[in-house]
Amino acid sequence: MHNMRRKDRQLEENEIKVILEKNQYGVLSTIGADGYPYGVPLTYIYEGENIYFHCAVEGHKLENIAFNSKVSFCVVCDTEILPEQFSTRYQSVIVFGEINELSENDKEKVLLKVVEKFSPEFTEKGVNYIKAAKGRARVFELKIERITGKSRK
């Protein structure tokens, strides 16, 4: 893999973790059997050095993951256009790794963490929702192999 070109903008590991913990959306990029890349925005949780996401039981990204489980995941935040400088202020993280589907046991634990992150005041309702929708969702773990962070402040 390539090294970061702009070392002066490289983020420290602790800064990268904060970005992944505090943000809600990222873009998962996969490659399909047809050779085309596919980037899809999704909500995620960052827990225990891995990224987790849930989705429907079928779809384009799942076909691509079945073809090649190596992916990248990008989060961009704190953006601001600086018109007078012809530039942008931002922070970004790119993760490279491999995706695996979770077992039923682990799936429920992660879905509960999703509820806790995105709907903390509705945990009880969320638990009932998880039980009712369990068969209609798949949950995946992105095991981080390499991670980079960059910013312009």
C-alpha positions in Angstrom: 0.0 0.0 0.0 1.1 3.6 -0.6 2.5 5.8 2.1 0.8 9.1 2.7 2.2 11.8 0.5 1.5 14.8 2.8 3.1 13.8 6.0 2.6 17.3 7.4 -1.2 16.6 7.4 -1.0 13.1 8.9 -3.1 12.6 12.0 -1.9 10.7 15.1 -3.5 7.4 16.1 -5.5 9.0 19.0 -6.9 11.7 16.6 -8.0 9.0 14.2 -9.8 7.1 16.9 -11.7 10.2 18.0 -12.8 10.8 14.4 -14.1 7.2 14.0 -15.8 7.3 17.4 -17.6 10.6 17.0 -18.9 10.4 13.5 -21.9 8.6 12.1 -21.4 8.1 8.4 -18.7 6.7 6.1 -18.4 5.4 2.6 -17.7 1.7 2.1 -15.9 1.0 -1.1 -15.9 -2.5 -2.6 -15.0 -4.0 -6.0 -17.3 -6.2 -8.0 -16.9 -9.1 -10.3 -17.4 -6.7 -13.2 -14.3 -4.8 -12.1 -16.1 -1.6 -11.2 -15.6 0.0 -7.8 -18.7 0.7 -5.7 -18.9 3.3 -2.9 -21.9 3.3 -0.6 -22.6 5.6 2.3 -23.6 4.0 5.5 -23.9 4.4 9.3 -21.4 2.5 11.4 -20.0 2.0 14.8 -16.4 1.9 15.8 -15.8 -0.6 18.6 -12.8 -2.4 19.9 -10.5 -1.5 16.9 -13.1 -2.7 14.3 -15.8 -1.1 12.3 -19.3 -2.6 12.2 -22.3 -2.0 10.0 -25.7 -3.5 9.3 -27.7 -3.8 6.1 -30.4 -5.6 4.3 -30.0 -9.3 3.5 -29.2 -8.6 -0.2 -27.8 -5.9 -2.4 -25.0 -4.6 -4.5 -22.4 -4.2 -1.7 -23.1 -7.7 -0.5 -22.5 -9.2 -3.9 -19.2 -7.3 -4.1 -18.2 -8.4 -0.6 -18.9 -12.0 -1.6 -16.7 -11.5 -4.6 -13.8 -9.8 -2.7 -13.9 -9.1 1.0 -11.1 -6.5 0.9 -12.5 -3.0 1.2 -11.8 0.5 2.1 -13.9 2.8 4.3 -13.7 6.6 4.4 -14.9 9.1 6.9 -14.7 12.9 6.3 -15.7 15.5 8.9 -15.3 19.0 10.1 -15.3 20.3 6.5 -15.2 24.0 5.6 -14.7 25.6 2.2 -12.1 28.3 2.3 -13.0 30.3 -0.9 -10.3 33.0 -0.4 -7.6 30.3 -0.1 -9.0 28.0 -2.9 -8.9 25.2 -0.4 -10.8 23.2 2.2 -10.5 22.6 5.9 -11.2 19.0 6.8 -10.4 15.8 8.7 -10.5 12.4 7.1 -9.8 8.8 7.9 -9.3 5.9 5.4 -9.5 2.3 6.7 -8.3 -0.7 4.7 -9.3 -4.2 5.8 -11.3 -7.3 5.3 -15.0 -7.8 6.0 -16.6 -10.8 7.7 -20.3 -11.5 8.5 -21.0 -11.9 12.2 -22.6 -14.9 13.9 -26.2 -14.6 15.2 -24.9 -14.1 18.7 -22.5 -11.3 17.8 -25.0 -9.8 15.5 -27.4 -9.1 18.3 -24.7 -7.5 20.4 -23.6 -5.2 17.6 -27.2 -4.2 16.8 -27.7 -3.2 20.4 -24.6 -1.0 20.2 -26.1 0.6 17.1 -29.2 1.4 19.1 -27.1 2.8 21.9 -25.2 5.1 19.6 -28.0 6.3 17.4 -31.1 6.0 19.6 -29.8 6.0 23.2 -33.1 7.3 24.6 -35.1 4.5 23.0 -33.0 1.4 24.1 -36.0 -0.6 25.2 -37.8 -0.1 22.0 -34.6 -0.8 20.1 -34.2 -4.2 21.8 -37.7 -5.1 20.7 -37.0 -3.8 17.2 -33.8 -5.9 17.0 -35.7 -9.1 18.0 -38.4 -8.5 15.5 -36.1 -7.5 12.6 -33.2 -10.0 13.3 -33.9 -12.1 10.2 -34.1 -9.0 8.0 -30.6 -7.7 8.7 -27.0 -8.8 8.3 -24.2 -7.4 10.4 -20.6 -7.2 9.3 -17.2 -6.5 10.9 -14.5 -4.7 9.1 -11.2 -5.9 10.6 -8.8 -2.9 10.3 -5.5 -3.9 8.6 -4.3 -0.4 7.9 -5.6 3.1 8.8 -4.6 6.6 7.8 -5.8 10.0 8.9 -5.3 13.4 7.4 -6.3 16.9 8.1 -6.1 20.5 7.0 -6.9 22.8 9.9 
